[in-house]
Amino acid sequence: MRLILLGAPGAGKGTVAKLLTAIDGSVQISTGDILRAAVKAGTELGKKAQTAMTAGELVSDDLIMGIMGERLLEDDCKAGFLLDGFPRTIPQAEALKELLAKLNIELDGVVNLNVPREVILDRLTTRRTCVDCGAIYNVKSNPPKEGGKCDACGGAVVQRDDETEEAISKRLDVFNEQTAPLAGFYEGKGMLWDINATSSDVVVGTIQANLKG
């Protein structure tokens, strides 16, 4: 499958992507993960992206498209891919359309995950991440067994700078202003699958049905 997953920060795009990739061997492509890895490594790209990400703002199109063009050419994309959180704007969607045409790649569909704002705020403000291995916890539903320590590697489990209530609110405002119009963009092209995303299993089942249909 070759899909785009749309949805606000915390809508569950990453969780749905992991469930889908386990089904058919396609690969999840998250620009957020790529950028965070670059920040941790201290690369030139990482330094440029760090300021924007910490403030909950969008990284420049030039940086993102450069990453995406290289990533889609890697061997693991041949079995299919799920674009998790990309594109984020109409200009990126137009640029991606050109890139996919150049690479002779056709999308199966675009999934829009709908989740209420208050649910997203609760999910993200209670989320914690291991600074070493990236494992994700939740102080309510899935806390580390030993407070502040990762179960998997023993690393420090912390709240990310972009997951405070203030940063999340700003990210959601940026999403509503710049990214939400993508749903209309893809709906106009007859590619949009709009799904209420309160349950990951329901989302995956709906996507599978649409692919078969």
C-alpha positions, 0 to 999 in steps of 0.5 A: 500500500502507498498511503498518506496519513493526515491528522493533527499531532497526536491523532494516532498516525504513528500507531496506525502506520505501525499496525499497517506496516505489520500487515504488508511489509510497507515502510512508515516514513515519518518526517518527524522521526527523521528530523528528531534523529538529525537534531540528536545527531547535531547535523546541519539539518538538525540544527536548522530544524531544532528551533522550529520544532521546539517552538511547534512550528513547521520546518521549511519545505526545502529541507523536507522535500530534500529528505523525502526525495532521497527517502523514497528511493531507498530499497525498503520503499519498494514494498510500499510506504505510509507517509506519516504527517507529510505533506503538511501544506498545500505547496508540499502536496503539490511538490509531492505530486510532482515528485511521485510523478517523476518517480512513477509512483501512484498513491492508493489513497489519503487517510484523514484521522479525525480526533477531538482537540481535547483528546489530543491535548490529553494524549500528548501532555501525558506522553513521555519519551526515552531520550536514548532509544525513543520508546514512548510511555504515557503517565496515565495508561503506560508509565515506566515500571521504574519512575523516569527510567525506560523499561527497555534501555534504562535511559531517562524518560522525559516530556519533550519540549514540544509536548508541553500544553503551550507547545501543543496548543501552538502546534494544533493552531499551526495545523488548523491554519496550514495543514487541515486544508489538505483534507479539502485538497485531496477530497477534491481529487477524489483521494480522501478517506475521512475516518473518525480515529478514536480506535486504531483497530477501526481505522485499520479495518476501514483502510483495509476495506477501502483498499479492497474496494 
